[in-house]
Amino acid sequence: MNAKRPLLLPLNPVYALGLALKNALRDAGILPARRLGRPVLSVGSLSAGGAGKTPVVLMLARLLQLHHHPVDILSRGYGRGYGRPAHVPLDYFASAALYGDEPVEMMRAGFHVFVAADRHAAGTLAERSHQAAAHLLDDGFQHRQLARALDIVLLTAEDVADTLLPAGNLREPLSSLRRARVVILREEEFSQLQPVVQRHTQAEIWQIRRELIFEEELARPFAFCGIARPQSFLTMLAAAGKAPAGHILFPDHHPYTEQDINRIVAAAKGAQADGIYLTEKDAVKLSQQFHQHLQTVGPVHAPWLRVELLDTHAALETLELVLRGD
């Protein structure tokens, strides 16, 4: 196991004990879960970030909507400016500072998104104001105070090599996969991780394929991002034949400032870049003024991360069984 903060390893047993106690109380029903009127389909992970949940939530939302099962999305809204439950307005310029970067990204994809730290409160607001067949719960595996009809968990090779918080980035150990009905693996990691999953759970395993889709073809791009696993963005750019001439990496959910944008522009011009690539999650945090400043380098483009199921039919069959209550 890799410890990202090895000095904190002595605290891991304390975290593990607290986690085990909380999960035992949940399993025994001593800490009960509240229910919503419509089914909740949770998409989560074992790690504190970087598993790629948001693109999977959007992929499932599109799949269900295509087959006449309209959904809305419930999210914590990490980094929000206020805590009351809110419906992210269907407005391209909705503020990521008010609603969170990922909720605004999901809203821009065309879905109704409801945010609150208490996702039951977000779901209650959704059911009062919007008709949907089900709720997709973004990053919900650890939010056990909300009852769910289905737990879908993304697992990556980096998760398997990681250790628990606070020394690592795992919020739960691999043994918690037993609570999942579905585990999602990336196609390129399937053969490595399938035996790992099968040691811990009898859950269905879905494979996904991920690909960046570009509208702007840059010959010498500069890249920046503020995501949990920024190296993955650089790796995907390189795999697509668009390795950046330079890059700057920021912490996850980073709120961009004028100083940051000046730094990016200076570095991009110094690298003689002909434009900028960033993630969709970062793009929603840029004001029009910041975007225009970045354009002094060249086109500014957030490639779309397309996620596809390798067996859509099997996945849809499971989802529809859950929606029917089977």
C-alpha positions, 0 to 999 in steps of 0.5 A: 500500500502507498501512503501519500502522507507517511507521517500520518500512518500512526493515525490510520488505526484511529480512523479505521476504528471510527469508520468500522464503528460507524458502518457497524451502527449503520449495518445494524440499523442503529443509525437509520437511513432516511428515504426519499419517495423515488429510488436513489441510485448512488455512484461513489468510490472508495477514494476521496477523489479522482475516480471519475465519478462525475462523467459516469453519473452523466453517462448513466443519466443520459442512458436512463433518459434515452430509455424514458427514465428521466432522472435528476442529480443530487450532489453535495456541492463541494465548496459551495458559498452557502449551505441551504438546499438549492436547485442549480439554475439552468443558466450557463453562467451559474456560479460554481462558487455558489453551487459547486464546480461539479454540480454546475458541470452536470447542469451544463450537460443538461440535467436538473441538479440539486445540492445540499450537504444533506442529500436527503434535503436536496432530494426533498427539494427535487421531489417538490419541484421536479418530476423524475423517475429516480435520483442519481446520487453523486459521490454517495457511497459514504453518505449512508444517512440517505437510503439507496436502491442501488450502490454503484462503486468506481474502483481504479488501480490507484485505489487498490494501491492506496491506503486509508485516510489520513495517510492515504486517500481511501475513505473506506477499505476494499472490504467495503465493496461488499455493500456494492451491487455494481463495481465499475472498472476501466477497460484498461484496468479490468484484467488487473482489478477483476480478481481483486473485486471478486475477492471482496464482493459478488457484485456485478462488474461493469467495464467502461471505456474513457476517451477525450473528444476534442473540438479544437485541434492544437499543435502545441497546447498548454494544459492546466487543471485542478482535479484530484488526480491531475496526472490522469488528465495529462496522461489522457492528453498524451495518449490522444497525441496532444501532449502539452508543451507545458502545464500547471497543476492546481489542487482539487476544486481550486478557485481560480484567481487573477494571479493564477490566470496571469501565471497560466498565461505567462507560462503558456506564452513562455512555452510558445503554446498555440492554445490551452486545454483544461478540464470541463470541471475547471472551465465552469469556474472561469469568469468571462474576463478570465476566459478572455485573458486566457484567449490571448494565448490562443483557443481555450478548449475543455475536451469532453471526457466521453464514457461508454459502457462496454455492455450497455444492455446488461447495465440497463437491465440492472438499472431497470430492475432496480427502478421496478423495485425488483 
